[in-house]
Amino acid sequence: MNIVAVAACTAGIAHTYIAKEKLIKGAKARGHEIKVETQGTIGTENELSREEIRAADVVIVAADIKIGGEERFKGKRIIRVKTETVIKAPIKFIEKVEQSLGVSS
């Protein structure tokens, strides 16, 4: 599965980047490709390209705030969760995404 994601927390510091690392860990552990954009206090990093979004099977928004640029994902399957969800159990979260999409790793 090809995944793109955006991570953002209220403070835009720790949880944003922890969520990014956990999403990568969970996706890789389940054999998926993933790219994670962060929207933190220092701005947007690792910004998703139009091509990456187009090629994605699913968009994960792991955020505690409204993210910027969500209109880029129009027409894509979007799964929204709090950063806490992916931080606590990244592999289990990715397994739930797989189940919701009917995908196996």
C-alpha positions, 0 to 999 in steps of 0.5 A, a space after each residue: 500500500 502506498 500511504 501519504 500522511 500529515 502529522 500535526 499537534 497543537 503545540 507543533 513540537 514533540 507530538 508532531 514529530 513523534 507521530 511522524 516517526 511512529 507512522 513510518 515505523 508502523 507502515 514499514 513494519 507492515 510492508 507499506 510505503 509511506 511519506 509523512 509531511 509535518 506541520 509544526 511550529 517551524 512550518 511545513 516539512 517534507 511537503 507532499 508533492 502532487 504526484 505522491 498524493 495522486 499515487 497514494 492509496 490512502 491519506 492519513 491525517 494524524 492531527 490534533 488541529 486543523 491542517 493546512 492544504 487539506 484540499 489537496 486530498 480531494 477525492 482520496 480516501 482520508 483517515 483522520 486520527 489524533 496523534 496520540 492514536 498513532 503514537 501509542 500503537 502504530 502497528 495496530 493502527 496501520 493494521 486497522 487501516 489495512 482492514 478498513 481498506 480491505 488490504 493485506 500486507 
